[in-house]
Amino acid sequence: MELGKPMKENFLLDNSIAFVQHGSYGPAPKCVIDQKIKYIYEQESSPDDWFRVKHPQYYEESLSAAARFIGAKPENLVLLDNVTTGINTVIKSLSFEPGDRIMVNSHTYGAIANAVKEQHDFKGVEIVHVEITMPIKCEDELVDVFRKEYEKHKPIRLHVFDHITSTSALVFPVKKLAKLAKEYGTLSLIDGAHAPGQVDLNVEDIGADFYSADFYKWCYVARSCGFLWLSPDQAGKIRPLVTSHGYKQSLNDQFNYSGTRDCSSMFTIPRALQFYEEIGGLKALQSHADKVLGVACKSLAAALGTGEMDVPDSMKAPFMRLVRLPIDKPAQSLKRFTTHDDVREALTNMGTYISRENKIETMFTFISDVVYVRLSANAYTSGEDFRKLEESLILAKDHFNG
Ligand SMILES: Cc1ncc(COP(=O)(O)O)c(C=O)c1O
């Protein structure tokens, strides 16, 4: 199957929209959605058989396929709806006490930062918030930033950090950061939302205590589906957010049935990963994305008179890149898109406006006072999509400055 425009036929995407925004929600291909629908019909045709016989069988098959794909032992892995659930599961199980410290940073995803903030608000946890300013020259510079914070604030009980950041599309050196956490006796919890499918992942090898991520973003699994990996040393401390029939049983028995619910998305894991391999797998996808993103970012930066976000090669997300927008004073310039003086809200509203006006789905982000557009590429993305993005941003330039 040819990557690029012909691949779009395998998805349900609206052909009139240039969709360069895969990073947020997927989508899954038609064959996976068909599989999900098949499961829903199967479930409805015989609900009791589905929950007593099929559900455990499909869970087992999905768990095995997922474990192989991310280099995990199935006994250390549980399947969940999404990474937010995985991270909340760990944070809420750890029974924090007043004065305990959790470290996050300025690139931590908002929902995850809130899960930590809740521990501050209700348990008196101290948040160590690390400001990571751009540009970063190399991985070791980032590791040193964190090392200084460990020194200043030790002991830190938990460090939550991303594998690939959302709004800045940075690959963090997770192995080095997990090692650093161990050095300081700190538990490491990795938010890997964007990593599976985008980078070669071997969770057992990273050396973290906990790793949670999404499968619906870059692995073609139907929405919604994610996982939580637990190091064997820590597994005993972690309980599901919802207690059900599997109470006090094996890790997977505790997690795989959190009350009656529809797991048809989760059970598409084997079909989705088969599709991932059928279209060429990681190397082919990375090479395609690198080609289209390379051309698009250069051309867009030239058209806007700006540049790409400066990121060392080893920290570049394979499927996502950022190009600067020509907006000098975002708080004043984007006022027409916000009711408060909130640049992020203005950018979300501007994204909605541009998407409706120009039939283009993209995302704007704000890092260290600079506004960027985030370009996502996937199997079906072609130069044509990015040319449409470029045309729409040239037209939108007038809106950027009031
Ligand atoms: C880095 C990161 N963490 C967490 C999330 C939350 O993902 P979900 O809503 O699937 O739990 C996202 C969503 O895009 C993300 O980018």
The ligand as a MOL file (V3000), in Angstrom:
LIG
                    3D

  0  0  0     0  0            999 V3000
M  V30 BEGIN CTAB
M  V30 COUNTS 16 16 0 0 0
M  V30 BEGIN ATOM
M  V30 1 C 1.4990 14.3360 26.1440 0
M  V30 2 C 0.0590 14.0070 26.3350 0
M  V30 3 N -0.3280 13.4690 27.5000 0
M  V30 4 C -1.6110 13.1350 27.7280 0
M  V30 5 C -2.5750 13.3420 26.7690 0
M  V30 6 C -3.9920 12.9590 27.0710 0
M  V30 7 O -4.3970 11.9280 26.2300 0
M  V30 8 P -5.7930 11.1850 26.4950 0
M  V30 9 O -6.8320 12.2420 26.3770 0
M  V30 10 O -5.8590 10.1820 25.4210 0
M  V30 11 O -5.7370 10.5990 27.8480 0
M  V30 12 C -2.2280 13.9040 25.5380 0
M  V30 13 C -3.2450 14.1520 24.5070 0
M  V30 14 O -3.0020 14.5910 23.4240 0
M  V30 15 C -0.8850 14.2540 25.3180 0
M  V30 16 O -0.4930 14.8040 24.1690 0
M  V30 END ATOM
M  V30 BEGIN BOND
M  V30 1 1 1 2
M  V30 2 1 2 3
M  V30 3 2 2 15
M  V30 4 2 3 4
M  V30 5 1 4 5
M  V30 6 1 5 6
M  V30 7 2 5 12
M  V30 8 1 6 7
M  V30 9 1 7 8
M  V30 10 2 8 9
M  V30 11 1 8 10
M  V30 12 1 8 11
M  V30 13 1 12 13
M  V30 14 1 12 15
M  V30 15 2 13 14
M  V30 16 1 15 16
M  V30 END BOND
M  V30 END CTAB
M  END
